[in-house]
Each structure stands twice: as C-alpha cells, then as structure tokens.
Amino acid sequence: MLRVTAGRLCLILAMSSLALAPSLLSAKGVKAAKDARVYFISPADGETVSGPFICRFGLRNMGVTHAGDDFAGSGHHHLLIDVDETMQAGEPIPRDKKHIHYAAGETEARIELPPGKHTLQLVLGDTKHLNFDPPLVSEKIMITVGKSNGSDEARATRSTNERRRILERAAAPEPLQLQPAVTPEMTKSPESSDFISRVFTGSK
C-alpha cells in the first residue's frame, strides 16, 4: 500500500511540474534580438512643447508589427507616461492612461498632456503585450508641456477658416457666361451691304 501511495505521489508531482512548466517558460518572456534598442526620435530629453505634440518612436535591430502577429524579431510600441515602475521580463504591460498601447504598429502618435513636467518612456511588447527578455525599454526622458498660447490658437483658427474658404471656392461651380443669341439683324451692317451692292453693280 505504501508503494502504491508513493507511486501515486510521484505521479502527481510529475504532472504538477509539467503543468507548471509552460507558465515558468512564459514568465521568462520572448528573447529579444541581440543589440535591439528602442528610443525616442522626438521629442528630445528636456524639450519644451506646447499643446498637442507629435511623439515619434525609434527601433533598431527589430521590426514593428501588429499585436497578435507572431513574427520573430518583432513587436509593437507602448508609451509610458509618468510611470516609475520597473519592467520585468515576461510581465504583461498594463493598459491604462499611463500605459498607451500602439497595437496597430504605429511608430508615431499625437500626444496631449496637461501643462507641467512629464516623463516619457517607450517599451516594446511582444505579440501578447508581454515584455521581452530582457525588457526592451528606452531611456526615460522628461519634457515640459507649456500652456497653450491664445494668439497661436487664434492663428490656427484663422488658418483653418481660410483653408475652408479656399476649398469651398474650389468646389463651387463657376457661373455660366450667357452669350446673346445671334440674330440676322446682328449680322448686317450698312457698310458691308453697300460694299456687296457696289461689287455686283460695278458702281464706285
């Protein structure tokens, strides 16, 4: 009886270890390509921006693809805003206002933040939004978002209105230029009639 119990115990332990093996493997994360690097093209560290700005993502030695596309050596960007936590290999990347996912393979985005200082950091995630092993994170940069300038907004509004007027003028059909109907009286002139009569009569 003891041998059977011990055998069953060994079997249970073996099955448990097999069941845990996939999770242990996945916890390590997908291996990142050698010398892979993720970085900001813009804005630059310490830069001051005003209003909405364009944030451009850079990546070397790996490719950018859509989430769900399991291509070797590729991933998609995530933007971390004012995040202090350290990324761990194989860890899922949260999805909230501070962790922005670009699952469609975007390499730039229009960002709007409240005035003040903010930190930005890029993280490349795998097809399942998990961190690579080791995690592919950019250097953290700090930017300052200034208050919107009223005159800038007014100029932007005027420019938008001007473009709208130009488009409306281009789309509007040109008015038809009506030509007066030609009548027999309009083709006659005393001079021409007199000249024709002189030609046929031979009079001067």
Secondary structure as a PSIPRED ss2 file (coil, helix, strand):
# PSIPRED VFORMAT (PSIPRED V4.0)

   1 M C   1.000  0.000  0.000
   2 L H   0.000  1.000  0.000
   3 R H   0.000  1.000  0.000
   4 V H   0.000  1.000  0.000
   5 T H   0.000  1.000  0.000
   6 A H   0.000  1.000  0.000
   7 G H   0.000  1.000  0.000
   8 R H   0.000  1.000  0.000
   9 L H   0.000  1.000  0.000
  10 C H   0.000  1.000  0.000
  11 L H   0.000  1.000  0.000
  12 I H   0.000  1.000  0.000
  13 L H   0.000  1.000  0.000
  14 A H   0.000  1.000  0.000
  15 M H   0.000  1.000  0.000
  16 S H   0.000  1.000  0.000
  17 S H   0.000  1.000  0.000
  18 L H   0.000  1.000  0.000
  19 A H   0.000  1.000  0.000
  20 L H   0.000  1.000  0.000
  21 A H   0.000  1.000  0.000
  22 P H   0.000  1.000  0.000
  23 S H   0.000  1.000  0.000
  24 L H   0.000  1.000  0.000
  25 L H   0.000  1.000  0.000
  26 S H   0.000  1.000  0.000
  27 A H   0.000  1.000  0.000
  28 K H   0.000  1.000  0.000
  29 G C   1.000  0.000  0.000
  30 V C   1.000  0.000  0.000
  31 K E   0.000  0.000  1.000
  32 A C   1.000  0.000  0.000
  33 A C   1.000  0.000  0.000
  34 K C   1.000  0.000  0.000
  35 D C   1.000  0.000  0.000
  36 A C   1.000  0.000  0.000
  37 R E   0.000  0.000  1.000
  38 V E   0.000  0.000  1.000
  39 Y E   0.000  0.000  1.000
  40 F E   0.000  0.000  1.000
  41 I E   0.000  0.000  1.000
  42 S E   0.000  0.000  1.000
  43 P C   1.000  0.000  0.000
  44 A C   1.000  0.000  0.000
  45 D C   1.000  0.000  0.000
  46 G C   1.000  0.000  0.000
  47 E C   1.000  0.000  0.000
  48 T E   0.000  0.000  1.000
  49 V E   0.000  0.000  1.000
  50 S E   0.000  0.000  1.000
  51 G C   1.000  0.000  0.000
  52 P C   1.000  0.000  0.000
  53 F E   0.000  0.000  1.000
  54 I E   0.000  0.000  1.000
  55 C E   0.000  0.000  1.000
  56 R E   0.000  0.000  1.000
  57 F E   0.000  0.000  1.000
  58 G E   0.000  0.000  1.000
  59 L E   0.000  0.000  1.000
  60 R E   0.000  0.000  1.000
  61 N C   1.000  0.000  0.000
  62 M C   1.000  0.000  0.000
  63 G E   0.000  0.000  1.000
  64 V E   0.000  0.000  1.000
  65 T C   1.000  0.000  0.000
  66 H C   1.000  0.000  0.000
  67 A C   1.000  0.000  0.000
  68 G C   1.000  0.000  0.000
  69 D C   1.000  0.000  0.000
  70 D C   1.000  0.000  0.000
  71 F C   1.000  0.000  0.000
  72 A C   1.000  0.000  0.000
  73 G C   1.000  0.000  0.000
  74 S E   0.000  0.000  1.000
  75 G E   0.000  0.000  1.000
  76 H E   0.000  0.000  1.000
  77 H E   0.000  0.000  1.000
  78 H E   0.000  0.000  1.000
  79 L E   0.000  0.000  1.000
  80 L E   0.000  0.000  1.000
  81 I E   0.000  0.000  1.000
  82 D C   1.000  0.000  0.000
  83 V C   1.000  0.000  0.000
  84 D C   1.000  0.000  0.000
  85 E C   1.000  0.000  0.000
  86 T C   1.000  0.000  0.000
  87 M C   1.000  0.000  0.000
  88 Q C   1.000  0.000  0.000
  89 A C   1.000  0.000  0.000
  90 G C   1.000  0.000  0.000
  91 E C   1.000  0.000  0.000
  92 P E   0.000  0.000  1.000
  93 I C   1.000  0.000  0.000
  94 P C   1.000  0.000  0.000
  95 R C   1.000  0.000  0.000
  96 D E   0.000  0.000  1.000
  97 K C   1.000  0.000  0.000
  98 K C   1.000  0.000  0.000
  99 H E   0.000  0.000  1.000
 100 I E   0.000  0.000  1.000
 101 H E   0.000  0.000  1.000
 102 Y C   1.000  0.000  0.000
 103 A C   1.000  0.000  0.000
 104 A C   1.000  0.000  0.000
 105 G C   1.000  0.000  0.000
 106 E C   1.000  0.000  0.000
 107 T C   1.000  0.000  0.000
 108 E E   0.000  0.000  1.000
 109 A E   0.000  0.000  1.000
 110 R E   0.000  0.000  1.000
 111 I E   0.000  0.000  1.000
 112 E C   1.000  0.000  0.000
 113 L C   1.000  0.000  0.000
 114 P C   1.000  0.000  0.000
 115 P C   1.000  0.000  0.000
 116 G E   0.000  0.000  1.000
 117 K E   0.000  0.000  1.000
 118 H E   0.000  0.000  1.000
 119 T E   0.000  0.000  1.000
 120 L E   0.000  0.000  1.000
 121 Q E   0.000  0.000  1.000
 122 L E   0.000  0.000  1.000
 123 V E   0.000  0.000  1.000
 124 L E   0.000  0.000  1.000
 125 G E   0.000  0.000  1.000
 126 D C   1.000  0.000  0.000
 127 T C   1.000  0.000  0.000
 128 K C   1.000  0.000  0.000
 129 H C   1.000  0.000  0.000
 130 L E   0.000  0.000  1.000
 131 N E   0.000  0.000  1.000
 132 F E   0.000  0.000  1.000
 133 D E   0.000  0.000  1.000
 134 P E   0.000  0.000  1.000
 135 P E   0.000  0.000  1.000
 136 L E   0.000  0.000  1.000
 137 V E   0.000  0.000  1.000
 138 S C   1.000  0.000  0.000
 139 E C   1.000  0.000  0.000
 140 K C   1.000  0.000  0.000
 141 I E   0.000  0.000  1.000
 142 M E   0.000  0.000  1.000
 143 I E   0.000  0.000  1.000
 144 T E   0.000  0.000  1.000
 145 V E   0.000  0.000  1.000
 146 G E   0.000  0.000  1.000
 147 K C   1.000  0.000  0.000
 148 S C   1.000  0.000  0.000
 149 N C   1.000  0.000  0.000
 150 G H   0.000  1.000  0.000
 151 S H   0.000  1.000  0.000
 152 D H   0.000  1.000  0.000
 153 E H   0.000  1.000  0.000
 154 A H   0.000  1.000  0.000
 155 R H   0.000  1.000  0.000
 156 A H   0.000  1.000  0.000
 157 T H   0.000  1.000  0.000
 158 R H   0.000  1.000  0.000
 159 S H   0.000  1.000  0.000
 160 T H   0.000  1.000  0.000
 161 N H   0.000  1.000  0.000
 162 E H   0.000  1.000  0.000
 163 R H   0.000  1.000  0.000
 164 R H   0.000  1.000  0.000
 165 R H   0.000  1.000  0.000
 166 I H   0.000  1.000  0.000
 167 L H   0.000  1.000  0.000
 168 E H   0.000  1.000  0.000
 169 R H   0.000  1.000  0.000
 170 A H   0.000  1.000  0.000
 171 A H   0.000  1.000  0.000
 172 A C   1.000  0.000  0.000
 173 P C   1.000  0.000  0.000
 174 E C   1.000  0.000  0.000
 175 P C   1.000  0.000  0.000
 176 L C   1.000  0.000  0.000
 177 Q C   1.000  0.000  0.000
 178 L C   1.000  0.000  0.000
 179 Q C   1.000  0.000  0.000
 180 P C   1.000  0.000  0.000
 181 A C   1.000  0.000  0.000
 182 V C   1.000  0.000  0.000
 183 T C   1.000  0.000  0.000
 184 P H   0.000  1.000  0.000
 185 E H   0.000  1.000  0.000
 186 M H   0.000  1.000  0.000
 187 T H   0.000  1.000  0.000
 188 K C   1.000  0.000  0.000
 189 S C   1.000  0.000  0.000
 190 P H   0.000  1.000  0.000
 191 E H   0.000  1.000  0.000
 192 S H   0.000  1.000  0.000
 193 S H   0.000  1.000  0.000
 194 D H   0.000  1.000  0.000
 195 F H   0.000  1.000  0.000
 196 I H   0.000  1.000  0.000
 197 S H   0.000  1.000  0.000
 198 R H   0.000  1.000  0.000
 199 V H   0.000  1.000  0.000
 200 F H   0.000  1.000  0.000
 201 T H   0.000  1.000  0.000
 202 G C   1.000  0.000  0.000
 203 S C   1.000  0.000  0.000
 204 K C   1.000  0.000  0.000
